[in-house]
Amino acid sequence: DSIQKQRLCTKNDAAMNFLEIENKHYVLATSSFADQRTMVLKEGDSFAIFDWHGDIHQIGAGKQGIYNQGTRYLSNMALSVNGNRPLLLSSTPRDDNQLLRIDLTNQDIVLDNQDVVLHGTIYIQRSKFLWQSAYHEKIKFINFGLETVNFRADIEWDADFADIFEVRGSVREKRGKPFAPQHQNGYLIFSYLGLDQVMRKTRVHLDPHPDSFEGKTASYLISLEPRAETDLLINIGFNKESKERGLMTFESARESLNLHMERTSKYCADLVTSNEQFNDWINRSKSDLITMTTQTPHGLYPYAGVPWYSTAFGRDGIITAMECLWVQPELAKGVLNYLANTQAKGFNDFQDAEPGKIFHETRGGEMAALGEIPFKPYYGTIDATPLFVSLAAAYLERTNDLKMINKIWPNIEKALYWIDHYGDIDGDGFLDAGEQCHLAVA
């Protein structure tokens, strides 16, 4: 017993004094085991990877962060209470995948007068979502104790502006110029000038304004009476060049997102059966499809997958549109229009492009813009072009939308020309995966 007491006193004398009086067998709560799992959000051209506390840490493979158009705009985000990480209670995504809710509580807090606020006294709820190239979060603190509690809440951020292919392991000889964080008009601003001469910025706004804001860390001194609660609102915008727009508030952004989800869900039919398990499977599939479907300048397009394939893929988009054609033909229309507008017009060996070919994959980001990777876009697939023609035929049969088919008819003819003259190298009537036509492996 004396050895055990000595170890505990060495760690925290004040806490030990309290614990000896209250309960000689009490174990100080200081950590949680559920630290290595991740949760993902996706909206439009943005996606985020958090740990189950709702934080962002570069542990393990170092892939957590918030990404927009192929760039990581936020590489660190950490919430602490009196210098300690809160304990995890639960992490739950909303049924439609658009909002994450994380439930936390405080570790044991040793106050200056050596009193201890026991773990579980302060309930912490984090609600977070992405909307229109911005991140929104509400942090709610509730005191479930019988006495007033005073504590400090710190939130820290950082932004490395790494290209998604850097995060996945690509090594670059040169990078652009990062700037020191700045505090301007109530914002914390991270800036990076890429080698593509594009200025990228991450702008952090807090409501209410913190009691102190030093460097990359905002600090709040919070006092809560019993059963009292308070909210902290975080809004973070991701901008390229000088296109800075005002950030929506948390509530207005959430209302706008909910209205968007209601409109989007109407594009896809509801299926109801007498089997509840089958209904759950269908509803989950519908929610996942809505999450992956992105509004582009050319119409709706189902992105390939979250997180690393959260972009348009030719083959994946076409097959998804074919599978959904009977319940959601609008999706096929968006895919056809998108692929027609990105059809290859000339030759480019680096991108495997040939006239009339449909692309395999497209990417944003600094490395794609500079040609360090061939994905702006990349045409190295043999099956997307004939699948494009097949989808057009199936769409016409399903909808009789002659206006749409007439619009993309020149693209269909170019695709057929590619199949005959470039896809079938040896003229045997079959497409060839030879030197000029490469099967792309995702």
C-alpha positions as CSV (number, residue, x, y, z in Angstrom):
1,D,0.0,0.0,0.0
2,S,2.8,2.4,0.8
3,I,4.5,1.8,-2.5
4,Q,1.2,2.4,-4.3
5,K,0.5,5.6,-2.4
6,Q,4.0,6.9,-3.2
7,R,3.5,6.3,-6.9
8,L,0.2,8.2,-6.9
9,C,1.5,11.0,-4.8
10,T,4.4,11.4,-7.2
11,K,2.0,11.8,-10.0
12,N,-0.3,14.2,-8.3
13,D,0.1,15.1,-4.6
14,A,-3.0,17.3,-4.5
15,A,-5.2,14.6,-6.0
16,M,-3.9,11.9,-3.7
17,N,-4.6,14.0,-0.6
18,F,-8.2,14.2,-1.7
19,L,-8.5,10.6,-2.7
20,E,-7.1,9.3,0.5
21,I,-9.8,11.1,2.4
22,E,-12.7,10.2,0.1
23,N,-11.8,6.7,-1.0
24,K,-8.4,4.9,-0.5
25,H,-9.2,2.6,-3.4
26,Y,-10.2,5.3,-5.9
27,V,-8.3,5.2,-9.3
28,L,-7.7,8.6,-10.9
29,A,-9.4,8.8,-14.3
30,T,-6.9,10.2,-16.8
31,S,-7.3,8.5,-20.2
32,S,-9.5,6.6,-22.6
33,F,-8.7,3.5,-24.6
34,A,-10.8,4.4,-27.7
35,D,-8.2,6.7,-29.2
36,Q,-7.2,5.1,-32.5
37,R,-10.4,4.8,-34.5
38,T,-11.5,7.4,-37.0
39,M,-14.8,9.0,-38.3
40,V,-15.4,10.6,-41.7
41,L,-17.6,13.4,-43.0
42,K,-18.1,14.3,-46.6
43,E,-19.9,17.1,-48.3
44,G,-19.4,18.4,-51.8
45,D,-15.6,18.6,-52.6
46,S,-14.8,18.5,-48.9
47,F,-14.2,15.6,-46.5
48,A,-12.8,15.2,-43.0
49,I,-11.2,12.5,-41.0
50,F,-11.4,12.8,-37.2
51,D,-10.5,10.5,-34.3
52,W,-13.4,9.4,-32.1
53,H,-13.0,12.4,-29.8
54,G,-13.7,14.7,-32.8
55,D,-10.0,15.9,-32.8
56,I,-7.4,15.8,-35.5
57,H,-4.0,14.4,-34.7
58,Q,-1.1,13.2,-36.9
59,I,-0.7,9.9,-35.3
60,G,-0.2,6.5,-37.0
61,A,-0.3,7.1,-40.8
62,G,-0.9,10.8,-40.2
63,K,-3.9,11.1,-42.5
64,Q,-6.4,12.8,-40.3
65,G,-7.5,16.3,-41.3
66,I,-10.1,18.3,-43.2
67,Y,-9.6,18.3,-47.0
68,N,-11.1,20.5,-49.7
69,Q,-10.4,20.0,-53.5
70,G,-7.4,17.8,-52.9
71,T,-5.7,19.8,-50.2
72,R,-5.6,19.4,-46.5
73,Y,-6.7,22.7,-45.0
74,L,-6.7,21.6,-41.4
75,S,-4.1,19.2,-40.1
76,N,-4.5,19.6,-36.3
77,M,-7.4,20.3,-34.0
78,A,-7.5,19.4,-30.3
79,L,-9.9,20.2,-27.4
80,S,-8.6,20.1,-23.9
81,V,-10.1,20.9,-20.5
82,N,-7.6,22.2,-17.9
83,G,-4.8,20.8,-20.0
84,N,-6.2,17.3,-20.3
85,R,-8.1,15.5,-23.1
86,P,-11.7,14.8,-22.2
87,L,-12.8,11.2,-21.8
88,L,-14.8,9.6,-24.6
89,L,-18.4,8.5,-24.0
90,S,-19.6,7.9,-27.5
91,S,-19.3,9.0,-31.1
92,T,-22.3,8.7,-33.4
93,P,-23.0,9.9,-37.0
94,R,-26.5,11.1,-37.9
95,D,-28.5,8.6,-40.0
96,D,-27.9,10.7,-43.1
97,N,-24.1,10.8,-42.5
98,Q,-24.1,14.6,-42.6
99,L,-23.5,15.3,-38.9
100,L,-21.3,13.8,-36.2
101,R,-22.1,13.9,-32.5
102,I,-19.4,13.2,-30.0
103,D,-20.2,12.8,-26.3
104,L,-17.3,13.5,-23.8
105,T,-16.8,14.2,-20.2
106,N,-14.0,15.7,-18.1
107,Q,-11.1,13.9,-16.5
108,D,-10.6,14.5,-12.8
109,I,-9.7,18.2,-12.4
110,V,-7.5,19.3,-9.5
111,L,-8.2,22.9,-8.7
112,D,-5.8,25.5,-7.2
113,N,-7.3,25.0,-3.7
114,Q,-6.6,21.2,-4.1
115,D,-10.3,20.4,-4.5
116,V,-11.1,17.9,-7.2
117,V,-13.9,18.1,-9.8
118,L,-14.6,14.4,-10.3
119,H,-14.6,12.9,-13.8
120,G,-18.1,12.8,-15.3
121,T,-19.2,16.1,-13.7
122,I,-18.9,18.2,-16.9
123,Y,-20.7,16.8,-20.0
124,I,-19.3,17.9,-23.3
125,Q,-21.1,17.5,-26.6
126,R,-19.5,18.2,-29.9
127,S,-21.8,18.5,-33.0
128,K,-19.9,19.0,-36.3
129,F,-20.6,19.0,-40.1
130,L,-19.3,20.3,-43.4
131,W,-21.2,22.7,-45.6
132,Q,-20.2,24.7,-48.7
133,S,-16.4,24.5,-48.3
134,A,-16.6,25.2,-44.6
135,Y,-16.5,23.3,-41.3
136,H,-19.0,24.1,-38.5
137,E,-19.0,22.9,-34.9
138,K,-20.9,23.5,-31.7
139,I,-19.3,22.5,-28.4
140,K,-21.7,22.4,-25.5
141,F,-20.6,22.2,-21.8
142,I,-23.1,21.2,-19.1
143,N,-22.4,21.0,-15.4
144,F,-24.1,18.0,-13.9
145,G,-22.5,18.5,-10.5
146,L,-24.0,20.0,-7.4
147,E,-21.6,22.9,-7.1
148,T,-20.3,25.6,-9.4
149,V,-17.3,24.5,-11.5
150,N,-14.6,26.7,-13.0
151,F,-12.3,25.3,-15.7
152,R,-10.3,26.3,-18.8
153,A,-11.1,25.0,-22.2
154,D,-8.4,25.2,-24.9
155,I,-8.8,24.6,-28.6
156,E,-5.7,24.3,-30.8
157,W,-5.5,24.3,-34.7
158,D,-2.9,24.0,-37.4
159,A,-2.9,23.8,-41.2
160,D,-0.1,22.2,-43.3
161,F,-1.9,22.6,-46.8
162,A,-0.5,19.2,-47.8
163,D,-1.7,17.8,-51.2
164,I,-3.7,14.6,-50.8
165,F,-1.0,12.7,-52.6
166,E,1.6,14.0,-50.2
167,V,-0.6,12.7,-47.3
168,R,-0.8,9.3,-49.1
169,G,3.0,9.1,-49.4
170,S,4.2,11.0,-52.4
171,V,7.5,12.8,-51.8
172,R,7.9,16.3,-53.3
173,E,11.2,18.0,-54.0
174,K,9.8,21.4,-53.4
175,R,6.7,22.9,-51.6
176,G,5.2,26.3,-51.6
177,K,5.5,29.0,-48.9
178,P,3.6,28.7,-45.7
179,F,3.0,31.9,-43.7
180,A,2.9,32.4,-40.0
181,P,-0.7,32.3,-38.5
182,Q,-2.3,35.8,-38.2
183,H,-5.1,37.2,-36.1
184,Q,-7.2,39.6,-38.2
185,N,-10.7,41.0,-37.4
186,G,-11.6,38.1,-35.1
187,Y,-10.2,35.4,-37.3
188,L,-7.2,33.1,-37.0
189,I,-5.8,32.8,-40.5
190,F,-3.5,30.2,-41.9
191,S,-2.1,30.9,-45.4
192,Y,0.0,29.0,-48.0
193,L,1.2,30.1,-51.4
194,G,1.6,27.0,-53.6
195,L,4.0,26.5,-56.4
196,D,1.0,26.8,-58.6
197,Q,0.8,30.4,-57.4
198,V,-2.5,29.9,-55.8
199,M,-3.0,31.3,-52.3
200,R,-4.9,28.9,-50.0
201,K,-6.3,30.0,-46.7
202,T,-7.9,28.5,-43.6
203,R,-10.0,31.0,-41.6
204,V,-11.1,30.1,-38.1
205,H,-13.9,32.1,-36.4
206,L,-15.1,31.6,-32.9
207,D,-18.3,32.8,-31.1
208,P,-18.0,34.0,-28.4
209,H,-14.5,35.4,-28.7
210,P,-12.1,33.6,-26.5
211,D,-10.7,35.1,-23.3
212,S,-7.2,34.7,-24.8
213,F,-6.1,33.9,-28.3
214,E,-2.3,33.2,-28.5
215,G,-0.7,31.7,-31.5
216,K,-2.7,28.8,-32.7
217,T,-4.6,28.3,-29.4
218,A,-7.9,29.8,-28.1
219,S,-8.6,29.7,-24.4
220,Y,-11.9,30.1,-22.5
221,L,-12.3,30.5,-18.8
222,I,-15.7,29.0,-18.1
223,S,-17.7,29.1,-14.9
224,L,-20.9,26.9,-14.7
225,E,-23.4,26.8,-11.9
226,P,-25.1,23.5,-11.2
227,R,-27.2,22.4,-14.3
228,A,-26.0,25.4,-16.2
229,E,-24.7,25.1,-19.8
230,T,-22.8,27.2,-22.4
231,D,-22.0,26.8,-26.1
232,L,-18.8,27.5,-28.1
233,L,-19.3,27.9,-31.9
234,I,-16.5,27.2,-34.4
235,N,-16.8,28.1,-38.1
236,I,-13.8,27.4,-40.4
237,G,-13.7,28.4,-44.0
238,F,-11.4,27.0,-46.8
239,N,-10.6,29.5,-49.5
240,K,-8.5,29.5,-52.7
241,E,-6.9,32.7,-54.1
242,S,-8.8,35.8,-53.0
243,K,-12.2,34.2,-53.0
244,E,-13.0,34.9,-49.4
245,R,-16.7,34.9,-48.5
246,G,-18.4,35.4,-45.2
247,L,-18.9,32.4,-43.1
248,M,-22.4,31.2,-42.2
249,T,-23.3,30.8,-38.5
250,F,-23.6,27.3,-37.1
251,E,-27.4,27.4,-37.0
252,S,-27.9,29.0,-40.4
253,A,-25.5,26.5,-42.0
254,R,-27.2,23.6,-40.3
255,E,-30.6,24.8,-41.5
256,S,-29.3,25.2,-45.1
257,L,-27.7,21.7,-45.0
258,N,-31.0,20.1,-43.8
259,L,-33.0,21.8,-46.5
260,H,-30.4,20.6,-49.1
261,M,-30.7,17.0,-47.8
262,E,-34.5,17.2,-48.0
263,R,-34.3,18.3,-51.7
264,T,-31.6,15.8,-52.6
265,S,-33.5,12.9,-51.1
266,K,-36.4,13.6,-53.4
267,Y,-34.3,12.7,-56.4
268,C,-34.3,9.1,-55.3
269,A,-37.4,6.9,-54.8
270,D,-38.2,5.5,-51.3
271,L,-38.5,1.7,-51.1
272,V,-40.5,0.1,-48.4
273,T,-41.0,-3.7,-47.8
274,S,-42.4,-5.9,-45.1
275,N,-38.9,-6.8,-44.0
276,E,-37.5,-4.4,-41.5
277,Q,-33.9,-5.6,-41.9
278,F,-34.2,-5.1,-45.7
279,N,-35.6,-1.7,-45.2
280,D,-32.7,-0.7,-43.0
281,W,-30.3,-1.9,-45.6
282,I,-32.1,0.1,-48.4
283,N,-32.3,3.2,-46.2
284,R,-28.6,3.0,-45.4
285,S,-27.7,2.5,-49.1
286,K,-29.8,5.5,-50.0
287,S,-28.1,7.7,-47.3
288,D,-24.7,6.6,-48.5
289,L,-25.6,7.3,-52.1
290,I,-26.8,10.8,-51.2
291,T,-23.6,11.5,-49.3
292,M,-21.4,10.5,-52.2
293,T,-23.5,12.4,-54.8
294,T,-22.0,15.8,-55.4
295,Q,-23.4,18.8,-57.2
296,T,-21.0,19.8,-60.0
297,P,-21.1,22.5,-62.6
298,H,-22.3,19.8,-65.0
299,G,-24.9,18.1,-62.7
300,L,-25.1,15.5,-60.0
301,Y,-22.2,13.0,-59.9
302,P,-21.6,10.1,-57.5
303,Y,-18.1,10.3,-56.2
304,A,-16.2,7.0,-55.9
305,G,-15.5,6.7,-52.1
306,V,-14.6,8.4,-48.9
307,P,-12.0,9.4,-48.0
308,W,-9.3,8.9,-50.6
309,Y,-11.6,8.5,-53.7
310,S,-13.8,11.4,-52.9
311,T,-13.7,12.6,-56.5
312,A,-15.2,11.8,-59.9
313,F,-14.2,8.5,-61.4
314,G,-15.5,7.6,-64.9
315,R,-16.1,3.9,-64.5
316,D,-17.5,4.2,-60.9
317,G,-19.8,7.0,-61.8
318,I,-21.2,5.2,-64.9
319,I,-21.8,1.9,-63.1
320,T,-23.4,3.7,-60.1
321,A,-25.7,5.6,-62.5
322,M,-26.6,2.4,-64.3
323,E,-27.5,0.6,-61.1
324,C,-29.7,3.6,-59.9
325,L,-31.2,4.3,-63.3
326,W,-34.6,2.7,-62.5
327,V,-35.1,4.8,-59.4
328,Q,-33.0,7.9,-60.0
329,P,-32.5,8.7,-63.7
330,E,-31.4,12.3,-62.8
331,L,-28.1,10.8,-61.6
332,A,-27.4,9.3,-65.0
333,K,-28.1,12.6,-66.7
334,G,-25.5,14.3,-64.5
335,V,-22.9,11.6,-65.2
336,L,-23.4,11.8,-68.9
337,N,-23.2,15.6,-69.0
338,Y,-20.1,15.6,-66.8
339,L,-18.2,13.0,-68.9
340,A,-19.2,14.7,-72.1
341,N,-17.7,17.9,-70.9
342,T,-14.5,16.3,-69.8
343,Q,-14.0,14.0,-72.8
344,A,-10.5,14.0,-74.2
345,K,-9.9,16.3,-77.2
346,G,-6.4,15.5,-78.1
347,F,-3.3,13.3,-77.3
348,N,-1.4,13.5,-74.1
349,D,0.8,10.5,-73.2
350,F,1.3,11.6,-69.6
351,Q,-2.5,11.6,-69.0
352,D,-3.1,8.6,-71.4
353,A,-5.5,10.9,-73.3
354,E,-6.7,10.3,-76.9
355,P,-9.5,12.0,-78.8
356,G,-12.9,10.8,-77.7
357,K,-11.7,9.0,-74.6
358,I,-13.6,9.1,-71.3
359,F,-11.5,9.8,-68.3
360,H,-10.7,7.4,-65.5
361,E,-10.1,9.8,-62.6
362,T,-9.8,13.5,-61.9
363,R,-8.2,15.4,-59.1
364,G,-7.8,18.9,-57.7
365,G,-4.9,20.2,-55.6
366,E,-1.5,21.7,-56.2
367,M,0.2,18.6,-57.5
368,A,-2.4,18.0,-60.2
369,A,-2.3,21.6,-61.2
370,L,1.5,21.5,-61.6
371,G,1.5,18.2,-63.5
372,E,3.4,16.3,-60.8
373,I,0.7,13.7,-61.0
374,P,-1.3,12.9,-64.2
375,F,-4.8,13.2,-62.7
376,K,-6.1,16.5,-64.2
377,P,-7.7,14.4,-65.5
378,Y,-6.3,10.9,-66.1
379,Y,-7.7,8.8,-69.0
380,G,-5.8,5.5,-68.3
381,T,-8.8,3.2,-68.5
382,I,-10.2,1.1,-71.4
383,D,-13.7,0.5,-70.2
384,A,-15.1,4.0,-69.4
385,T,-15.6,5.0,-73.0
386,P,-17.8,2.1,-74.1
387,L,-19.6,2.3,-70.7
388,F,-20.3,5.9,-71.5
389,V,-22.1,4.9,-74.8
390,S,-23.9,2.1,-73.0
391,L,-25.2,4.5,-70.3
392,A,-26.4,6.9,-72.9
393,A,-28.4,4.2,-74.6
394,A,-29.9,3.0,-71.2
395,Y,-30.7,6.5,-70.2
396,L,-32.6,7.1,-73.4
397,E,-34.6,3.9,-73.1
398,R,-35.5,4.7,-69.5
399,T,-36.4,8.4,-69.9
400,N,-36.9,9.1,-73.7
401,D,-35.0,12.3,-73.0
402,L,-34.1,13.1,-76.6
403,K,-33.1,16.6,-75.8
404,M,-30.3,15.3,-73.5
405,I,-29.1,12.7,-76.0
406,N,-29.1,15.3,-78.9
407,K,-26.9,17.5,-76.7
408,I,-24.3,14.9,-76.1
409,W,-24.6,13.2,-79.5
410,P,-21.3,14.6,-80.8
411,N,-19.6,13.2,-77.7
412,I,-21.2,9.8,-78.3
413,E,-19.9,9.8,-81.9
414,K,-16.4,10.7,-80.7
415,A,-16.5,7.9,-78.1
416,L,-17.5,5.4,-80.9
417,Y,-14.6,6.8,-83.1
418,W,-12.2,6.2,-80.2
419,I,-13.4,2.6,-79.7
420,D,-12.9,1.8,-83.4
421,H,-9.6,3.7,-84.0
422,Y,-7.7,3.8,-80.7
423,G,-9.3,1.2,-78.4
424,D,-9.1,-1.6,-80.9
425,I,-5.5,-1.4,-81.9
426,D,-5.3,-4.7,-83.9
427,G,-8.7,-4.3,-85.6
428,D,-10.1,-7.6,-84.3
429,G,-13.3,-6.1,-83.0
430,F,-12.2,-6.2,-79.3
431,L,-10.9,-3.4,-77.1
432,D,-7.2,-3.9,-76.3
433,A,-5.3,-3.2,-73.1
434,G,-2.1,-2.6,-74.9
435,E,0.6,0.1,-74.9
436,Q,-1.8,2.8,-75.9
437,C,-4.7,1.8,-73.7
438,H,-3.9,1.0,-70.1
439,L,-6.1,-0.5,-67.5
440,A,-5.9,1.8,-64.5
441,V,-5.7,0.2,-61.1
442,A,-7.3,2.4,-58.5
